[in-house]
Amino acid sequence: MLRITQTAFLSTLAVLTTAGAASAQSRGWWFWDWYYERWGHGSTGGSGNVSSVPEIDASSGLLALAAVMAMLALAWELKRRRG
């Protein structure tokens, strides 16, 4: 019973941590809103060449991280059950 409770707790904690980080990334933070309103976005630097690169947003990165964590947890659980 302890093992089931522990697994459920850790799973819930992982989901809430990932969901919290994803919502914080998509919402913005009050400090940055205040900072940009007060001082602007700063200088743009020099006029160099611009190249387009593929972007990954925070939610996609967190989803990939959650998938890797799930695969590691599955591998650990299978190893624990076999050994």
N, CA, C and O atoms as a Maestro MAE file, in Angstrom:
{
 s_m_m2io_version
 :::
 2.0.0
}

f_m_ct {
 s_m_title
 :::
 protein
 m_atom[332] {
  # First column is atom index #
  i_m_mmod_type
  r_m_x_coord
  r_m_y_coord
  r_m_z_coord
  i_m_residue_number
  s_m_chain_name
  s_m_pdb_residue_name
  s_m_pdb_atom_name
  i_m_atomic_number
  :::
  1 25 0.814 -1.192 0.000 1 A "MET " " N  " 7
  2 3 0.000 0.000 0.000 1 A "MET " " CA " 6
  3 2 0.861 1.261 0.000 1 A "MET " " C  " 6
  4 15 0.526 2.255 -0.644 1 A "MET " " O  " 8
  5 25 1.969 1.205 0.727 2 A "LEU " " N  " 7
  6 3 2.865 2.353 0.781 2 A "LEU " " CA " 6
  7 2 3.455 2.647 -0.593 2 A "LEU " " C  " 6
  8 15 3.592 3.808 -0.980 2 A "LEU " " O  " 8
  9 25 3.800 1.603 -1.322 3 A "ARG " " N  " 7
  10 3 4.394 1.770 -2.648 3 A "ARG " " CA " 6
  11 2 3.401 2.414 -3.621 3 A "ARG " " C  " 6
  12 15 3.781 3.277 -4.412 3 A "ARG " " O  " 8
  13 25 2.142 2.002 -3.564 4 A "ILE " " N  " 7
  14 3 1.117 2.584 -4.441 4 A "ILE " " CA " 6
  15 2 0.901 4.055 -4.095 4 A "ILE " " C  " 6
  16 15 0.802 4.899 -4.986 4 A "ILE " " O  " 8
  17 25 0.828 4.357 -2.812 5 A "THR " " N  " 7
  18 3 0.646 5.741 -2.378 5 A "THR " " CA " 6
  19 2 1.833 6.600 -2.785 5 A "THR " " C  " 6
  20 15 1.662 7.729 -3.244 5 A "THR " " O  " 8
  21 25 3.024 6.066 -2.617 6 A "GLN " " N  " 7
  22 3 4.233 6.801 -2.985 6 A "GLN " " CA " 6
  23 2 4.287 7.055 -4.491 6 A "GLN " " C  " 6
  24 15 4.640 8.153 -4.919 6 A "GLN " " O  " 8
  25 25 3.945 6.065 -5.286 7 A "THR " " N  " 7
  26 3 3.940 6.223 -6.741 7 A "THR " " CA " 6
  27 2 2.900 7.243 -7.178 7 A "THR " " C  " 6
  28 15 3.174 8.081 -8.037 7 A "THR " " O  " 8
  29 25 1.715 7.179 -6.595 8 A "ALA " " N  " 7
  30 3 0.665 8.141 -6.936 8 A "ALA " " CA " 6
  31 2 1.073 9.558 -6.548 8 A "ALA " " C  " 6
  32 15 0.830 10.502 -7.300 8 A "ALA " " O  " 8
  33 25 1.682 9.710 -5.397 9 A "PHE " " N  " 7
  34 3 2.129 11.029 -4.951 9 A "PHE " " CA " 6
  35 2 3.199 11.595 -5.873 9 A "PHE " " C  " 6
  36 15 3.128 12.761 -6.262 9 A "PHE " " O  " 8
  37 25 4.185 10.787 -6.225 10 A "LEU " " N  " 7
  38 3 5.262 11.263 -7.092 10 A "LEU " " CA " 6
  39 2 4.760 11.571 -8.496 10 A "LEU " " C  " 6
  40 15 5.228 12.519 -9.126 10 A "LEU " " O  " 8
  41 25 3.819 10.786 -8.990 11 A "SER " " N  " 7
  42 3 3.236 11.065 -10.305 11 A "SER " " CA " 6
  43 2 2.475 12.383 -10.297 11 A "SER " " C  " 6
  44 15 2.605 13.187 -11.220 11 A "SER " " O  " 8
  45 25 1.687 12.600 -9.260 12 A "THR " " N  " 7
  46 3 0.942 13.854 -9.143 12 A "THR " " CA " 6
  47 2 1.890 15.037 -9.014 12 A "THR " " C  " 6
  48 15 1.653 16.089 -9.607 12 A "THR " " O  " 8
  49 25 2.941 14.877 -8.258 13 A "LEU " " N  " 7
  50 3 3.927 15.941 -8.100 13 A "LEU " " CA " 6
  51 2 4.599 16.277 -9.424 13 A "LEU " " C  " 6
  52 15 4.807 17.451 -9.730 13 A "LEU " " O  " 8
  53 25 4.940 15.268 -10.209 14 A "ALA " " N  " 7
  54 3 5.565 15.507 -11.510 14 A "ALA " " CA " 6
  55 2 4.623 16.238 -12.459 14 A "ALA " " C  " 6
  56 15 5.044 17.144 -13.179 14 A "ALA " " O  " 8
  57 25 3.354 15.849 -12.463 15 A "VAL " " N  " 7
  58 3 2.375 16.510 -13.338 15 A "VAL " " CA " 6
  59 2 2.177 17.961 -12.924 15 A "VAL " " C  " 6
  60 15 2.164 18.850 -13.775 15 A "VAL " " O  " 8
  61 25 2.025 18.209 -11.631 16 A "LEU " " N  " 7
  62 3 1.809 19.578 -11.163 16 A "LEU " " CA " 6
  63 2 3.028 20.460 -11.404 16 A "LEU " " C  " 6
  64 15 2.883 21.635 -11.739 16 A "LEU " " O  " 8
  65 25 4.213 19.912 -11.240 17 A "THR " " N  " 7
  66 3 5.429 20.683 -11.493 17 A "THR " " CA " 6
  67 2 5.534 21.061 -12.959 17 A "THR " " C  " 6
  68 15 5.839 22.208 -13.284 17 A "THR " " O  " 8
  69 25 5.290 20.123 -13.832 18 A "THR " " N  " 7
  70 3 5.359 20.395 -15.266 18 A "THR " " CA " 6
  71 2 4.265 21.360 -15.689 18 A "THR " " C  " 6
  72 15 4.520 22.275 -16.472 18 A "THR " " O  " 8
  73 25 3.055 21.175 -15.187 19 A "ALA " " N  " 7
  74 3 1.948 22.062 -15.550 19 A "ALA " " CA " 6
  75 2 2.185 23.473 -15.028 19 A "ALA " " C  " 6
  76 15 1.874 24.451 -15.708 19 A "ALA " " O  " 8
  77 25 2.728 23.579 -13.837 20 A "GLY " " N  " 7
  78 3 3.019 24.903 -13.287 20 A "GLY " " CA " 6
  79 2 4.066 25.645 -14.089 20 A "GLY " " C  " 6
  80 15 3.927 26.841 -14.346 20 A "GLY " " O  " 8
  81 25 5.109 24.946 -14.483 21 A "ALA " " N  " 7
  82 3 6.151 25.588 -15.288 21 A "ALA " " CA " 6
  83 2 5.629 25.976 -16.663 21 A "ALA " " C  " 6
  84 15 5.968 27.042 -17.176 21 A "ALA " " O  " 8
  85 25 4.814 25.129 -17.259 22 A "ALA " " N  " 7
  86 3 4.272 25.435 -18.589 22 A "ALA " " CA " 6
  87 2 3.337 26.635 -18.538 22 A "ALA " " C  " 6
  88 15 3.379 27.487 -19.426 22 A "ALA " " O  " 8
  89 25 2.494 26.715 -17.514 23 A "SER " " N  " 7
  90 3 1.587 27.859 -17.427 23 A "SER " " CA " 6
  91 2 2.344 29.139 -17.111 23 A "SER " " C  " 6
  92 15 1.965 30.210 -17.585 23 A "SER " " O  " 8
  93 25 3.402 29.050 -16.321 24 A "ALA " " N  " 7
  94 3 4.204 30.240 -16.032 24 A "ALA " " CA " 6
  95 2 4.913 30.735 -17.282 24 A "ALA " " C  " 6
  96 15 5.038 31.943 -17.485 24 A "ALA " " O  " 8
  97 25 5.376 29.822 -18.118 25 A "GLN " " N  " 7
  98 3 6.048 30.222 -19.355 25 A "GLN " " CA " 6
  99 2 5.079 30.877 -20.323 25 A "GLN " " C  " 6
  100 15 5.454 31.820 -21.019 25 A "GLN " " O  " 8
  101 25 3.862 30.408 -20.382 26 A "SER " " N  " 7
  102 3 2.915 30.949 -21.353 26 A "SER " " CA " 6
  103 2 2.247 32.231 -20.863 26 A "SER " " C  " 6
  104 15 1.730 32.996 -21.677 26 A "SER " " O  " 8
  105 25 2.244 32.478 -19.582 27 A "ARG " " N  " 7
  106 3 1.534 33.631 -19.020 27 A "ARG " " CA " 6
  107 2 2.383 34.889 -18.990 27 A "ARG " " C  " 6
  108 15 1.853 35.979 -19.206 27 A "ARG " " O  " 8
  109 25 3.645 34.785 -18.738 28 A "GLY " " N  " 7
  110 3 4.458 35.973 -18.516 28 A "GLY " " CA " 6
  111 2 4.486 36.286 -17.027 28 A "GLY " " C  " 6
  112 15 3.708 35.725 -16.256 28 A "GLY " " O  " 8
  113 25 5.365 37.162 -16.632 29 A "TRP " " N  " 7
  114 3 5.520 37.437 -15.216 29 A "TRP " " CA " 6
  115 2 5.382 38.917 -14.989 29 A "TRP " " C  " 6
  116 15 5.823 39.713 -15.817 29 A "TRP " " O  " 8
  117 25 4.784 39.303 -13.894 30 A "TRP " " N  " 7
  118 3 4.502 40.709 -13.636 30 A "TRP " " CA " 6
  119 2 5.765 41.537 -13.610 30 A "TRP " " C  " 6
  120 15 5.737 42.692 -14.035 30 A "TRP " " O  " 8
  121 25 6.875 40.999 -13.130 31 A "PHE " " N  " 7
  122 3 8.108 41.782 -13.060 31 A "PHE " " CA " 6
  123 2 8.595 42.166 -14.445 31 A "PHE " " C  " 6
  124 15 9.017 43.301 -14.667 31 A "PHE " " O  " 8
  125 25 8.539 41.227 -15.375 32 A "TRP " " N  " 7
  126 3 9.022 41.544 -16.722 32 A "TRP " " CA " 6
  127 2 8.111 42.542 -17.408 32 A "TRP " " C  " 6
  128 15 8.585 43.404 -18.148 32 A "TRP " " O  " 8
  129 25 6.791 42.438 -17.171 33 A "ASP " " N  " 7
  130 3 5.873 43.432 -17.720 33 A "ASP " " CA " 6
  131 2 6.210 44.818 -17.189 33 A "ASP " " C  " 6
  132 15 6.235 45.787 -17.948 33 A "ASP " " O  " 8
  133 25 6.465 44.913 -15.904 34 A "TRP " " N  " 7
  134 3 6.823 46.186 -15.291 34 A "TRP " " CA " 6
  135 2 8.158 46.693 -15.829 34 A "TRP " " C  " 6
  136 15 8.300 47.879 -16.128 34 A "TRP " " O  " 8
  137 25 9.126 45.807 -15.953 35 A "TYR " " N  " 7
  138 3 10.458 46.193 -16.428 35 A "TYR " " CA " 6
  139 2 10.390 46.743 -17.849 35 A "TYR " " C  " 6
  140 15 10.972 47.789 -18.137 35 A "TYR " " O  " 8
  141 25 9.689 46.051 -18.731 36 A "TYR " " N  " 7
  142 3 9.616 46.505 -20.121 36 A "TYR " " CA " 6
  143 2 8.797 47.783 -20.271 36 A "TYR " " C  " 6
  144 15 9.091 48.602 -21.141 36 A "TYR " " O  " 8
  145 25 7.785 47.963 -19.445 37 A "GLU " " N  " 7
  146 3 7.034 49.215 -19.498 37 A "GLU " " CA " 6
  147 2 7.890 50.387 -19.046 37 A "GLU " " C  " 6
  148 15 7.771 51.494 -19.571 37 A "GLU " " O  " 8
  149 25 8.746 50.141 -18.078 38 A "ARG " " N  " 7
  150 3 9.551 51.227 -17.516 38 A "ARG " " CA " 6
  151 2 10.777 51.548 -18.352 38 A "ARG " " C  " 6
  152 15 11.043 52.723 -18.607 38 A "ARG " " O  " 8
  153 25 11.532 50.550 -18.788 39 A "TRP " " N  " 7
  154 3 12.790 50.780 -19.479 39 A "TRP " " CA " 6
  155 2 12.802 50.339 -20.935 39 A "TRP " " C  " 6
  156 15 13.800 50.557 -21.621 39 A "TRP " " O  " 8
  157 25 11.779 49.753 -21.411 40 A "GLY " " N  " 7
  158 3 11.744 49.328 -22.804 40 A "GLY " " CA " 6
  159 2 12.508 48.033 -23.019 40 A "GLY " " C  " 6
  160 15 12.900 47.368 -22.061 40 A "GLY " " O  " 8
  161 25 12.713 47.685 -24.257 41 A "HIS " " N  " 7
  162 3 13.341 46.410 -24.597 41 A "HIS " " CA " 6
  163 2 14.843 46.509 -24.764 41 A "HIS " " C  " 6
  164 15 15.472 45.523 -25.147 41 A "HIS " " O  " 8
  165 25 15.432 47.630 -24.500 42 A "GLY " " N  " 7
  166 3 16.878 47.753 -24.608 42 A "GLY " " CA " 6
  167 2 17.312 47.992 -26.037 42 A "GLY " " C  " 6
  168 15 16.490 48.191 -26.932 42 A "GLY " " O  " 8
  169 25 18.619 47.970 -26.234 43 A "SER " " N  " 7
  170 3 19.149 48.241 -27.571 43 A "SER " " CA " 6
  171 2 19.081 46.989 -28.429 43 A "SER " " C  " 6
  172 15 19.050 45.868 -27.921 43 A "SER " " O  " 8
  173 25 19.059 47.201 -29.728 44 A "THR " " N  " 7
  174 3 18.978 46.074 -30.648 44 A "THR " " CA " 6
  175 2 20.351 45.588 -31.073 44 A "THR " " C  " 6
  176 15 20.456 44.582 -31.774 44 A "THR " " O  " 8
  177 25 21.397 46.276 -30.666 45 A "GLY " " N  " 7
  178 3 22.740 45.862 -31.056 45 A "GLY " " CA " 6
  179 2 23.081 46.366 -32.438 45 A "GLY " " C  " 6
  180 15 22.519 47.357 -32.905 45 A "GLY " " O  " 8
  181 25 24.000 45.687 -33.088 46 A "GLY " " N  " 7
  182 3 24.423 46.090 -34.424 46 A "GLY " " CA " 6
  183 2 23.449 45.632 -35.487 46 A "GLY " " C  " 6
  184 15 22.476 44.931 -35.207 46 A "GLY " " O  " 8
  185 25 23.729 46.039 -36.711 47 A "SER " " N  " 7
  186 3 22.877 45.616 -37.823 47 A "SER " " CA " 6
  187 2 23.570 44.472 -38.551 47 A "SER " " C  " 6
  188 15 24.166 44.674 -39.608 47 A "SER " " O  " 8
  189 25 23.493 43.290 -37.994 48 A "GLY " " N  " 7
  190 3 24.120 42.117 -38.592 48 A "GLY " " CA " 6
  191 2 23.155 41.367 -39.486 48 A "GLY " " C  " 6
  192 15 22.006 41.771 -39.662 48 A "GLY " " O  " 8
  193 25 23.632 40.279 -40.043 49 A "ASN " " N  " 7
  194 3 22.775 39.447 -40.883 49 A "ASN " " CA " 6
  195 2 21.772 38.693 -40.013 49 A "ASN " " C  " 6
  196 15 22.082 38.274 -38.897 49 A "ASN " " O  " 8
  197 25 20.589 38.534 -40.539 50 A "VAL " " N  " 7
  198 3 19.537 37.825 -39.821 50 A "VAL " " CA " 6
  199 2 19.297 36.506 -40.525 50 A "VAL " " C  " 6
  200 15 19.155 36.461 -41.747 50 A "VAL " " O  " 8
  201 25 19.252 35.436 -39.755 51 A "SER " " N  " 7
  202 3 18.947 34.130 -40.335 51 A "SER " " CA " 6
  203 2 17.797 33.517 -39.554 51 A "SER " " C  " 6
  204 15 17.684 33.703 -38.342 51 A "SER " " O  " 8
  205 25 16.963 32.799 -40.249 52 A "SER " " N  " 7
  206 3 15.837 32.166 -39.571 52 A "SER " " CA " 6
  207 2 16.255 30.787 -39.079 52 A "SER " " C  " 6
  208 15 16.915 30.029 -39.789 52 A "SER " " O  " 8
  209 25 15.862 30.486 -37.867 53 A "VAL " " N  " 7
  210 3 16.167 29.197 -37.255 53 A "VAL " " CA " 6
  211 2 14.873 28.623 -36.689 53 A "VAL " " C  " 6
  212 15 13.966 29.375 -36.334 53 A "VAL " " O  " 8
  213 25 14.782 27.316 -36.604 54 A "PRO " " N  " 7
  214 3 13.583 26.740 -35.996 54 A "PRO " " CA " 6
  215 2 13.547 27.057 -34.499 54 A "PRO " " C  " 6
  216 15 14.579 27.058 -33.829 54 A "PRO " " O  " 8
  217 25 12.370 27.320 -34.000 55 A "GLU " " N  " 7
  218 3 12.214 27.659 -32.593 55 A "GLU " " CA " 6
  219 2 11.467 26.549 -31.872 55 A "GLU " " C  " 6
  220 15 10.673 25.820 -32.467 55 A "GLU " " O  " 8
  221 25 11.736 26.440 -30.590 56 A "ILE " " N  " 7
  222 3 10.985 25.526 -29.743 56 A "ILE " " CA " 6
  223 2 10.436 26.354 -28.588 56 A "ILE " " C  " 6
  224 15 11.194 27.032 -27.895 56 A "ILE " " O  " 8
  225 25 9.154 26.304 -28.383 57 A "ASP " " N  " 7
  226 3 8.578 27.091 -27.300 57 A "ASP " " CA " 6
  227 2 8.682 26.321 -25.985 57 A "ASP " " C  " 6
  228 15 9.049 25.146 -25.966 57 A "ASP " " O  " 8
  229 25 8.361 26.988 -24.914 58 A "ALA " " N  " 7
  230 3 8.535 26.399 -23.587 58 A "ALA " " CA " 6
  231 2 7.656 25.179 -23.380 58 A "ALA " " C  " 6
  232 15 8.090 24.207 -22.762 58 A "ALA " " O  " 8
  233 25 6.432 25.210 -23.884 59 A "SER " " N  " 7
  234 3 5.545 24.068 -23.655 59 A "SER " " CA " 6
  235 2 6.039 22.830 -24.397 59 A "SER " " C  " 6
  236 15 5.915 21.717 -23.886 59 A "SER " " O  " 8
  237 25 6.595 23.006 -25.593 60 A "SER " " N  " 7
  238 3 7.144 21.854 -26.321 60 A "SER " " CA " 6
  239 2 8.376 21.305 -25.617 60 A "SER " " C  " 6
  240 15 8.568 20.091 -25.549 60 A "SER " " O  " 8
  241 25 9.201 22.186 -25.101 61 A "GLY " " N  " 7
  242 3 10.380 21.749 -24.359 61 A "GLY " " CA " 6
  243 2 10.012 20.998 -23.098 61 A "GLY " " C  " 6
  244 15 10.620 19.976 -22.779 61 A "GLY " " O  " 8
  245 25 9.013 21.502 -22.373 62 A "LEU " " N  " 7
  246 3 8.582 20.817 -21.159 62 A "LEU " " CA " 6
  247 2 7.922 19.482 -21.474 62 A "LEU " " C  " 6
  248 15 8.066 18.522 -20.716 62 A "LEU " " O  " 8
  249 25 7.203 19.417 -22.579 63 A "LEU " " N  " 7
  250 3 6.592 18.154 -22.988 63 A "LEU " " CA " 6
  251 2 7.671 17.126 -23.326 63 A "LEU " " C  " 6
  252 15 7.547 15.955 -22.964 63 A "LEU " " O  " 8
  253 25 8.715 17.553 -24.010 64 A "ALA " " N  " 7
  254 3 9.824 16.648 -24.319 64 A "ALA " " CA " 6
  255 2 10.526 16.201 -23.042 64 A "ALA " " C  " 6
  256 15 10.893 15.033 -22.911 64 A "ALA " " O  " 8
  257 25 10.712 17.117 -22.108 65 A "LEU " " N  " 7
  258 3 11.335 16.767 -20.834 65 A "LEU " " CA " 6
  259 2 10.475 15.777 -20.053 65 A "LEU " " C  " 6
  260 15 11.001 14.844 -19.444 65 A "LEU " " O  " 8
  261 25 9.173 15.971 -20.066 66 A "ALA " " N  " 7
  262 3 8.273 15.038 -19.379 66 A "ALA " " CA " 6
  263 2 8.313 13.661 -20.027 66 A "ALA " " C  " 6
  264 15 8.239 12.649 -19.331 66 A "ALA " " O  " 8
  265 25 8.430 13.611 -21.357 67 A "ALA " " N  " 7
  266 3 8.514 12.320 -22.049 67 A "ALA " " CA " 6
  267 2 9.800 11.592 -21.678 67 A "ALA " " C  " 6
  268 15 9.785 10.380 -21.462 67 A "ALA " " O  " 8
  269 25 10.900 12.310 -21.603 68 A "VAL " " N  " 7
  270 3 12.173 11.688 -21.211 68 A "VAL " " CA " 6
  271 2 12.096 11.196 -19.771 68 A "VAL " " C  " 6
  272 15 12.567 10.101 -19.463 68 A "VAL " " O  " 8
  273 25 11.504 11.998 -18.884 69 A "MET " " N  " 7
  274 3 11.364 11.572 -17.494 69 A "MET " " CA " 6
  275 2 10.485 10.330 -17.374 69 A "MET " " C  " 6
  276 15 10.771 9.447 -16.565 69 A "MET " " O  " 8
  277 25 9.426 10.257 -18.165 70 A "ALA " " N  " 7
  278 3 8.552 9.085 -18.134 70 A "ALA " " CA " 6
  279 2 9.281 7.843 -18.626 70 A "ALA " " C  " 6
  280 15 9.106 6.758 -18.072 70 A "ALA " " O  " 8
  281 25 10.098 7.996 -19.666 71 A "MET " " N  " 7
  282 3 10.863 6.848 -20.171 71 A "MET " " CA " 6
  283 2 11.881 6.372 -19.142 71 A "MET " " C  " 6
  284 15 12.072 5.167 -18.971 71 A "MET " " O  " 8
  285 25 12.535 7.302 -18.457 72 A "LEU " " N  " 7
  286 3 13.485 6.916 -17.414 72 A "LEU " " CA " 6
  287 2 12.779 6.227 -16.247 72 A "LEU " " C  " 6
  288 15 13.293 5.253 -15.696 72 A "LEU " " O  " 8
  289 25 11.609 6.725 -15.872 73 A "ALA " " N  " 7
  290 3 10.853 6.090 -14.790 73 A "ALA " " CA " 6
  291 2 10.400 4.690 -15.180 73 A "ALA " " C  " 6
  292 15 10.431 3.776 -14.355 73 A "ALA " " O  " 8
  293 25 9.981 4.514 -16.427 74 A "LEU " " N  " 7
  294 3 9.574 3.192 -16.898 74 A "LEU " " CA " 6
  295 2 10.755 2.229 -16.907 74 A "LEU " " C  " 6
  296 15 10.622 1.082 -16.483 74 A "LEU " " O  " 8
  297 25 11.905 2.685 -17.386 75 A "ALA " " N  " 7
  298 3 13.093 1.825 -17.402 75 A "ALA " " CA " 6
  299 2 13.504 1.445 -15.983 75 A "ALA " " C  " 6
  300 15 13.879 0.300 -15.730 75 A "ALA " " O  " 8
  301 25 13.435 2.397 -15.060 76 A "TRP " " N  " 7
  302 3 13.789 2.106 -13.675 76 A "TRP " " CA " 6
  303 2 12.827 1.095 -13.070 76 A "TRP " " C  " 6
  304 15 13.252 0.172 -12.374 76 A "TRP " " O  " 8
  305 25 11.537 1.261 -13.328 77 A "GLU " " N  " 7
  306 3 10.537 0.341 -12.777 77 A "GLU " " CA " 6
  307 2 10.705 -1.066 -13.342 77 A "GLU " " C  " 6
  308 15 10.598 -2.043 -12.601 77 A "GLU " " O  " 8
  309 25 10.966 -1.183 -14.647 78 A "LEU " " N  " 7
  310 3 11.182 -2.508 -15.241 78 A "LEU " " CA " 6
  311 2 12.430 -3.170 -14.670 78 A "LEU " " C  " 6
  312 15 12.430 -4.370 -14.393 78 A "LEU " " O  " 8
  313 25 13.484 -2.396 -14.496 79 A "LYS " " N  " 7
  314 3 14.717 -2.948 -13.922 79 A "LYS " " CA " 6
  315 2 14.486 -3.391 -12.478 79 A "LYS " " C  " 6
  316 15 14.995 -4.428 -12.053 79 A "LYS " " O  " 8
  317 25 13.723 -2.607 -11.731 80 A "ARG " " N  " 7
  318 3 13.440 -2.948 -10.338 80 A "ARG " " CA " 6
  319 2 12.615 -4.228 -10.236 80 A "ARG " " C  " 6
  320 15 12.860 -5.049 -9.352 80 A "ARG " " O  " 8
  321 25 11.641 -4.406 -11.127 81 A "ARG " " N  " 7
  322 3 10.797 -5.600 -11.075 81 A "ARG " " CA " 6
  323 2 11.541 -6.851 -11.511 81 A "ARG " " C  " 6
  324 15 11.276 -7.940 -11.002 81 A "ARG " " O  " 8
  325 25 12.465 -6.707 -12.442 82 A "ARG " " N  " 7
  326 3 13.217 -7.877 -12.915 82 A "ARG " " CA " 6
  327 2 14.293 -8.297 -11.929 82 A "ARG " " C  " 6
  328 15 14.590 -9.483 -11.790 82 A "ARG " " O  " 8
  329 25 14.862 -7.340 -11.258 83 A "GLY " " N  " 7
  330 3 16.010 -7.639 -10.414 83 A "GLY " " CA " 6
  331 2 15.645 -7.828 -9.006 83 A "GLY " " C  " 6
  332 15 16.514 -8.087 -8.173 83 A "GLY " " O  " 8
  :::
 }
 m_bond[331] {
  # First column is bond index #
  i_m_from
  i_m_to
  i_m_order
  :::
  1 1 2 1
  2 2 3 1
  3 3 4 2
  4 3 5 1
  5 5 6 1
  6 6 7 1
  7 7 8 2
  8 7 9 1
  9 9 10 1
  10 10 11 1
  11 11 12 2
  12 11 13 1
  13 13 14 1
  14 14 15 1
  15 15 16 2
  16 15 17 1
  17 17 18 1
  18 18 19 1
  19 19 20 2
  20 19 21 1
  21 21 22 1
  22 22 23 1
  23 23 24 2
  24 23 25 1
  25 25 26 1
  26 26 27 1
  27 27 28 2
  28 27 29 1
  29 29 30 1
  30 30 31 1
  31 31 32 2
  32 31 33 1
  33 33 34 1
  34 34 35 1
  35 35 36 2
  36 35 37 1
  37 37 38 1
  38 38 39 1
  39 39 40 2
  40 39 41 1
  41 41 42 1
  42 42 43 1
  43 43 44 2
  44 43 45 1
  45 45 46 1
  46 46 47 1
  47 47 48 2
  48 47 49 1
  49 49 50 1
  50 50 51 1
  51 51 52 2
  52 51 53 1
  53 53 54 1
  54 54 55 1
  55 55 56 2
  56 55 57 1
  57 57 58 1
  58 58 59 1
  59 59 60 2
  60 59 61 1
  61 61 62 1
  62 62 63 1
  63 63 64 2
  64 63 65 1
  65 65 66 1
  66 66 67 1
  67 67 68 2
  68 67 69 1
  69 69 70 1
  70 70 71 1
  71 71 72 2
  72 71 73 1
  73 73 74 1
  74 74 75 1
  75 75 76 2
  76 75 77 1
  77 77 78 1
  78 78 79 1
  79 79 80 2
  80 79 81 1
  81 81 82 1
  82 82 83 1
  83 83 84 2
  84 83 85 1
  85 85 86 1
  86 86 87 1
  87 87 88 2
  88 87 89 1
  89 89 90 1
  90 90 91 1
  91 91 92 2
  92 91 93 1
  93 93 94 1
  94 94 95 1
  95 95 96 2
  96 95 97 1
  97 97 98 1
  98 98 99 1
  99 99 100 2
  100 99 101 1
  101 101 102 1
  102 102 103 1
  103 103 104 2
  104 103 105 1
  105 105 106 1
  106 106 107 1
  107 107 108 2
  108 107 109 1
  109 109 110 1
  110 110 111 1
  111 111 112 2
  112 111 113 1
  113 113 114 1
  114 114 115 1
  115 115 116 2
  116 115 117 1
  117 117 118 1
  118 118 119 1
  119 119 120 2
  120 119 121 1
  121 121 122 1
  122 122 123 1
  123 123 124 2
  124 123 125 1
  125 125 126 1
  126 126 127 1
  127 127 128 2
  128 127 129 1
  129 129 130 1
  130 130 131 1
  131 131 132 2
  132 131 133 1
  133 133 134 1
  134 134 135 1
  135 135 136 2
  136 135 137 1
  137 137 138 1
  138 138 139 1
  139 139 140 2
  140 139 141 1
  141 141 142 1
  142 142 143 1
  143 143 144 2
  144 143 145 1
  145 145 146 1
  146 146 147 1
  147 147 148 2
  148 147 149 1
  149 149 150 1
  150 150 151 1
  151 151 152 2
  152 151 153 1
  153 153 154 1
  154 154 155 1
  155 155 156 2
  156 155 157 1
  157 157 158 1
  158 158 159 1
  159 159 160 2
  160 159 161 1
  161 161 162 1
  162 162 163 1
  163 163 164 2
  164 163 165 1
  165 165 166 1
  166 166 167 1
  167 167 168 2
  168 167 169 1
  169 169 170 1
  170 170 171 1
  171 171 172 2
  172 171 173 1
  173 173 174 1
  174 174 175 1
  175 175 176 2
  176 175 177 1
  177 177 178 1
  178 178 179 1
  179 179 180 2
  180 179 181 1
  181 181 182 1
  182 182 183 1
  183 183 184 2
  184 183 185 1
  185 185 186 1
  186 186 187 1
  187 187 188 2
  188 187 189 1
  189 189 190 1
  190 190 191 1
  191 191 192 2
  192 191 193 1
  193 193 194 1
  194 194 195 1
  195 195 196 2
  196 195 197 1
  197 197 198 1
  198 198 199 1
  199 199 200 2
  200 199 201 1
  201 201 202 1
  202 202 203 1
  203 203 204 2
  204 203 205 1
  205 205 206 1
  206 206 207 1
  207 207 208 2
  208 207 209 1
  209 209 210 1
  210 210 211 1
  211 211 212 2
  212 211 213 1
  213 213 214 1
  214 214 215 1
  215 215 216 2
  216 215 217 1
  217 217 218 1
  218 218 219 1
  219 219 220 2
  220 219 221 1
  221 221 222 1
  222 222 223 1
  223 223 224 2
  224 223 225 1
  225 225 226 1
  226 226 227 1
  227 227 228 2
  228 227 229 1
  229 229 230 1
  230 230 231 1
  231 231 232 2
  232 231 233 1
  233 233 234 1
  234 234 235 1
  235 235 236 2
  236 235 237 1
  237 237 238 1
  238 238 239 1
  239 239 240 2
  240 239 241 1
  241 241 242 1
  242 242 243 1
  243 243 244 2
  244 243 245 1
  245 245 246 1
  246 246 247 1
  247 247 248 2
  248 247 249 1
  249 249 250 1
  250 250 251 1
  251 251 252 2
  252 251 253 1
  253 253 254 1
  254 254 255 1
  255 255 256 2
  256 255 257 1
  257 257 258 1
  258 258 259 1
  259 259 260 2
  260 259 261 1
  261 261 262 1
  262 262 263 1
  263 263 264 2
  264 263 265 1
  265 265 266 1
  266 266 267 1
  267 267 268 2
  268 267 269 1
  269 269 270 1
  270 270 271 1
  271 271 272 2
  272 271 273 1
  273 273 274 1
  274 274 275 1
  275 275 276 2
  276 275 277 1
  277 277 278 1
  278 278 279 1
  279 279 280 2
  280 279 281 1
  281 281 282 1
  282 282 283 1
  283 283 284 2
  284 283 285 1
  285 285 286 1
  286 286 287 1
  287 287 288 2
  288 287 289 1
  289 289 290 1
  290 290 291 1
  291 291 292 2
  292 291 293 1
  293 293 294 1
  294 294 295 1
  295 295 296 2
  296 295 297 1
  297 297 298 1
  298 298 299 1
  299 299 300 2
  300 299 301 1
  301 301 302 1
  302 302 303 1
  303 303 304 2
  304 303 305 1
  305 305 306 1
  306 306 307 1
  307 307 308 2
  308 307 309 1
  309 309 310 1
  310 310 311 1
  311 311 312 2
  312 311 313 1
  313 313 314 1
  314 314 315 1
  315 315 316 2
  316 315 317 1
  317 317 318 1
  318 318 319 1
  319 319 320 2
  320 319 321 1
  321 321 322 1
  322 322 323 1
  323 323 324 2
  324 323 325 1
  325 325 326 1
  326 326 327 1
  327 327 328 2
  328 327 329 1
  329 329 330 1
  330 330 331 1
  331 331 332 2
  :::
 }
}
